[in-house]
């Protein structure tokens, strides 16, 4: 018996009695193809050698592959290609510039004095690029980083001081955390 004849025979013996199938191709909408065949519907569906089981498995595999493709497009398709260039330019402006007292980079800072050397030289130079003349035409050029990103307002670094025991630790964590700042 050919597969087409088996499908036609199954459609003729459909539970509705009208000769129309209730499966994927016989009617009921295309979404019926998305529902996997249940093993307890008939004895043939429970057999792993059955053609229907193979079709259902292949159908699930195709659906899963489509799902993976769609998830990949959603996850990686929203990234703008120019963001890589922007990240690299900002990284080159702040992180890959040597500190004024030597050849150390930002990632190699080990002391507070090196931190302040970084803040006083590369950070301020990057935030406030100085052009030679201070004309009105260069007013916008002075407030941009690499002539692309506009700096809105003044860059501020502040230190917030808090006292001990100014917050409460939640009951489940009191055995592990004795006190907190906050």
N, C-alpha and C positions, 0 to 999 in steps of 0.2 A: 504494500500500500504506500503510495507516494505521500509526502507531507501535505501537499495541497488537498489530496483526497481525504486525508485524516482530518484536516481542518474543516472541510466541507461537511464531513460526517458529524463532527462534533457540533457544528452550527445547526445541523438538521435536528440533532437530539438535544437542543438547548432546553433549559428548564422553563423558558417562557412559552414554548410550544409553537411559536410563530415562525420558526426557521431562521430567525435572526440570532446571531450569537451575542453573548453578553460579555465577551472578553475584549481583548485589545482591538481587534480588527472588525468584530462583528457588530459593533454598535455600543452605545453608552458613553461615547466621547473618547477623545484621545487620552485623557487623564487616566483612563482605566489601565493603560499600558504602564503607568508608574507604580501601580499597586502590585507587589510581588504575589505570586501564586501561593496559596496556603497549602500546607502539606496535608491537612485533614479534609480537604474538599473531596478528594477521591483517592482511590488506591493508586492510580497512575501518577498523581502528583507527588506521592511519597517516595516513589522509586527514583534513585539517582540516575538510572540509565534512561529514563523516559525523555523523550524529545521535548516535552513541555517544560521539564525541569531545566534542561539545557538552555532553552529559549528564555526562560525567566532569569536564569543566572546571567546570560549574556545581556539581557535587557537591563538588569541591575548594574552590571559592569559599565555599560554605556552611560547610564544615568549618573553613576558615581564619577566617571571621567568628565562628564559635562559639569557636574558640581565642582570638581577640582579646578577645571578651567575657569569657571565663573568666579570662584573664590580667589584664584590667582590674579585675575583681571581686576577684581575689586580691591585686593590688598596692594597690588603693585601699580595699578593703573592710575591711581590718584597722585602719584609723585610727579612733580614737575622736574624736568631734566635740568633746567637752569638752577635748581636748588643745589645741586652738587657743585656747580661753579661758584655759587654764592657762599656755600659752606667752606670751600677751599680758599676763597679770597679772604673771608673773615678769619679763618684759621691762620693764614699767612700773615695777616695784619697784626694779630694779637699773640698767637701761640708760637709762631716760628720766628719771631724777632728776638735777637739776643738782648739780654738785660744789659743795661749801661755799664755794669762793672766787669763784664767779661763775655764769655761765649755761652753762658748758661741760657737755656730756654725756659719757657714757663713751666713745663713738666718737670724740670729739674730744681725748682725752688724748694729749699729746705729750711729756710729761716725767715723770721719776720723782717729782718733787714733786707733780704733778697726780695721779699714780697713788696716792700716799699720802693725798692729800686725799680721793680717792674711797674708799679703804679705810677711813679713819677716820670718814667721815660716812655716805654712802649705803649702803655695803656692810654695815657694822656695824648701822646702823639697820634694814636689811632683814632681816638674819639674826636679830637679837635685838630684836624689837619690844618696846618698853618700855610697859607699862601702868602707870598711876598707883599702884595698890596691889599689894602682893606677897603676897596671901593664897593659901591652898592651892588655892582654886577657880580662880585665874588661873595656876597652875603649868603647866597644859597650854597655856593661851593664850599664855604667854610663849615656849614652845618651838615655836610654829607660825609659818609664813610665810603671811600673808593668811588665817589661821585655817583653812587647808586642809592644808598640807603640814607634816608634823611634822619638826622638826630633831632628828636623833638625834646626840647628842654635841656636842662643841664644834667650831666651824669652825677649821681650822688652815691657816695659810700657812707653808710652810717652804722654805728654800733648801737645796738639796743641792749640795755642792761636790765637784768631781772634779778630779783632776790630769790634766795632759797625758799623752798616750800611755798611758792605762790600758786601752785596748782595742786589738784588732788589726783592721786593715782586710782584708777578703777579697781574695784574689789578683786576681780579675778587675777590682777597683776601685782597685787600688794606683796605677795610672797617673793616675787622675783625683783620687783622695782621698789626700792625703799623710799625714794623721794624724787622730785622732778623740779625742773626750772620752767617757769612759764607763765 
